[in-house]
Amino acid sequence: MRVPRRRVRLRLLASSRGKKRAALGLALASLAVLGAERQKPNPVATLPRVSFTQLDVEFDGDRHDKSQWGEASLRFVGSGNVLYFNLTVLSGHSGSPVWRIQNVPVLSREGPGVRQTTTFHFHLANSPGERVAQLQYGFALTETTLASMPDLQGRTNVERRDYAIDTGYGGIPIVYVPPPEAHIGGGVELAAPPEALIGAAVAAGPCSHEGFPNIDVGKDECVPGAVSNSLNWMNETYGLGISVNDITLEKMKTATGWKAENKGCGLFWSEKKKAYLEEHEIPVSTEEVDAFRINRILEAVCAGCDVEIGIGEHCVAVTGAVKQADGNYSFELTHDSDQKKPGGTITEKATWDVALGQFQGGPDVQNKTIEFIVVECPFGSPTPTPTETPSRTPTRTPTSPQGPTNTPTPTLTPSSPTATATSTPTNTPAVPTGTPTDTPVAPSSTPTTTATPPPTDTPTATPTNTPSGTATPTPTLTPTATPTPFTLPDPLSRPTRTPLGPAARRAT
């Protein structure tokens, strides 16, 4: 009777051991599956997507930790069409979703099908110094404008980073301005400027610069940094053959008269840089344009030239520009937003409000006006025309930046501050109605023309391939109007500027 019991015990032991082995095998199999899952590459996040940052802003030592400025970085795939960005945010003390970014045009600077990033700034609706660790948001990137704000789509973490810039010219500290917010009184909204960054459909443009470099700069180095970026871009785009050793950041500090003890450059740095380019035989013109002619920025970018502008003692390069249907301008500004350490280079959106005469859009431009516009063009390139509706950027090739050879092209020479009109001879006689004279005049003057004699019944000359200033008219052709080329203002004709104090400059 005892033997069967022993057999039962042996069977139970065998059964227990089998279960342990099975459990061990299952555990090993699970670990193998987990290991295989870990070895799989993480999928790339679908574009477009938006990430958020709360800025610690510091201007010339005036620091604002955990400021009210939020930053939205839009990463997207470029399109052949203008895109419009809309952003809804629920954060801080807002209590309800706010349409923070409204129909702002986004340009695909790097071309269609290329991943790229554009940065926007907005109000986090927090108290100064209050941390915003999370927010809710919804966004849309479309080819048409929207009539209502996007719905909230999710919640995300908010990182922190420094936005640190020191003055670049004039020795005047940069003034910190908080983001705009709506003020309610008596049931009437008194916000001016609006608390949102507002865009509109594109009316003129778009124009942008593909492949524009953006180097890290140090304290007070925004001017030589912007100039170095511009010259390197033109050198690469147009194949100018400039030695890269002549257009480095350090060389541009010399060219612009930069000095650490002066906190950057003087007010006439563009004239010093122009003399440097002529001395080193660099084929790029430099002209300072009236700061009130905002349309000239768009015209220059569309003509393939580069533009540096000064905003509140900080210099940036304009790498994208459009005129909106509401009359305002939308610009893409490229610069280093953190001069304290590497990694702060961005291209951010800003809107020029025509009614207010001020920029809206970010901590460095908010409520500030333009203090200078400097246009740089490669010699032989198309020059801007003074129109309110410029055309798109003309087709360029590295070896032929001047475009078609059968059209009179203003040509700038290093030894002359004005343009000299030249004509390329053709086998077909041209029939101009007047001969432009390039006598230097003040920027507000217009070139004069001298009428040619009317055509006779018998041609008086046979056209040849020899260059000449005026072609002989042919009786069978009908004269057409010859466009007057726009010459950038001669810096020698500008009135002498006197540096102003901070209060006086901002009052103007």
NORQUI-V680271 format. One record per backbone hydrogen bond with DSSP energy under -0.5 kcal/mol. CO is the residue of the C=O (numbers start at 0). NH is the residue of the N-H. If there is no record, write none. Layout:
BEGIN
{{CO | NH} {CO | NH}}
END
This chain:
BEGIN
{{0 | 4} {1 | 5} {2 | 6} {3 | 7} {4 | 8} {5 | 9} {6 | 10} {7 | 11} {8 | 12} {9 | 13} {10 | 14} {11 | 15} {12 | 16} {13 | 17} {14 | 18} {15 | 19} {16 | 20} {17 | 21} {18 | 22} {19 | 23} {20 | 24} {21 | 25} {22 | 26} {23 | 27} {24 | 28} {25 | 29} {26 | 30} {27 | 31} {28 | 32} {29 | 33} {30 | 34} {31 | 35} {32 | 36} {33 | 37} {34 | 38} {35 | 39} {36 | 39} {48 | 74} {50 | 72} {51 | 158} {52 | 70} {53 | 160} {54 | 56} {54 | 66} {55 | 162} {56 | 63} {57 | 59} {57 | 164} {58 | 61} {60 | 62} {61 | 58} {63 | 56} {63 | 66} {65 | 128} {67 | 69} {67 | 123} {68 | 54} {69 | 121} {70 | 52} {70 | 72} {71 | 73} {71 | 119} {72 | 50} {72 | 74} {73 | 75} {73 | 117} {74 | 47} {74 | 48} {75 | 77} {75 | 115} {77 | 112} {82 | 105} {83 | 141} {84 | 103} {85 | 139} {86 | 99} {86 | 100} {87 | 137} {88 | 97} {89 | 135} {90 | 93} {97 | 88} {97 | 99} {99 | 101} {99 | 196} {100 | 86} {100 | 102} {101 | 198} {103 | 84} {105 | 82} {106 | 108} {107 | 110} {110 | 113} {113 | 77} {115 | 75} {117 | 73} {118 | 348} {119 | 71} {121 | 69} {124 | 92} {126 | 129} {130 | 132} {132 | 157} {134 | 155} {135 | 89} {136 | 152} {136 | 153} {137 | 87} {139 | 85} {141 | 83} {153 | 136} {155 | 134} {156 | 51} {156 | 158} {158 | 53} {160 | 55} {162 | 57} {162 | 164} {163 | 338} {164 | 59} {167 | 264} {168 | 171} {182 | 189} {184 | 187} {187 | 184} {195 | 197} {196 | 101} {200 | 324} {203 | 322} {206 | 320} {207 | 209} {208 | 211} {217 | 220} {220 | 224} {221 | 225} {222 | 226} {223 | 227} {224 | 228} {225 | 229} {226 | 230} {227 | 231} {228 | 232} {229 | 233} {230 | 234} {231 | 235} {232 | 236} {233 | 237} {234 | 238} {234 | 239} {242 | 245} {243 | 246} {247 | 251} {248 | 252} {249 | 253} {250 | 254} {251 | 255} {252 | 257} {253 | 256} {258 | 261} {258 | 263} {259 | 262} {262 | 170} {263 | 258} {264 | 169} {265 | 268} {267 | 270} {267 | 271} {268 | 272} {269 | 273} {270 | 274} {271 | 275} {272 | 276} {273 | 277} {274 | 278} {275 | 279} {276 | 281} {277 | 280} {280 | 282} {281 | 283} {282 | 378} {284 | 376} {286 | 288} {286 | 374} {288 | 372} {289 | 292} {291 | 293} {292 | 295} {293 | 296} {293 | 297} {294 | 298} {295 | 299} {296 | 300} {297 | 301} {298 | 302} {299 | 304} {300 | 303} {301 | 393} {305 | 375} {306 | 317} {307 | 373} {308 | 315} {309 | 370} {309 | 371} {310 | 313} {312 | 167} {313 | 310} {315 | 308} {316 | 318} {316 | 333} {317 | 306} {318 | 208} {319 | 331} {320 | 206} {321 | 329} {322 | 202} {322 | 203} {323 | 326} {327 | 323} {328 | 351} {329 | 321} {330 | 332} {330 | 349} {331 | 318} {331 | 319} {332 | 347} {333 | 316} {334 | 336} {334 | 345} {336 | 163} {337 | 340} {343 | 336} {345 | 334} {346 | 118} {347 | 332} {349 | 330} {350 | 352} {350 | 359} {351 | 328} {351 | 353} {352 | 356} {352 | 357} {357 | 352} {358 | 366} {359 | 350} {360 | 120} {361 | 364} {361 | 365} {364 | 367} {367 | 358} {368 | 311} {371 | 309} {372 | 288} {372 | 374} {373 | 307} {374 | 286} {375 | 305} {376 | 284} {377 | 380} {384 | 386} {389 | 204} {396 | 399} {399 | 396} {399 | 402} {400 | 381} {403 | 406} {408 | 421} {410 | 419} {412 | 415} {417 | 412} {418 | 420} {419 | 410} {421 | 408} {422 | 424} {426 | 428} {430 | 479} {432 | 451} {433 | 435} {434 | 449} {441 | 444} {447 | 436} {448 | 450} {449 | 434} {473 | 476} {476 | 478} {480 | 482} {482 | 484} {484 | 486} {485 | 487} {488 | 490} {489 | 492} {490 | 493} {496 | 498} {500 | 504} {501 | 505} {502 | 506} {503 | 507}}
END
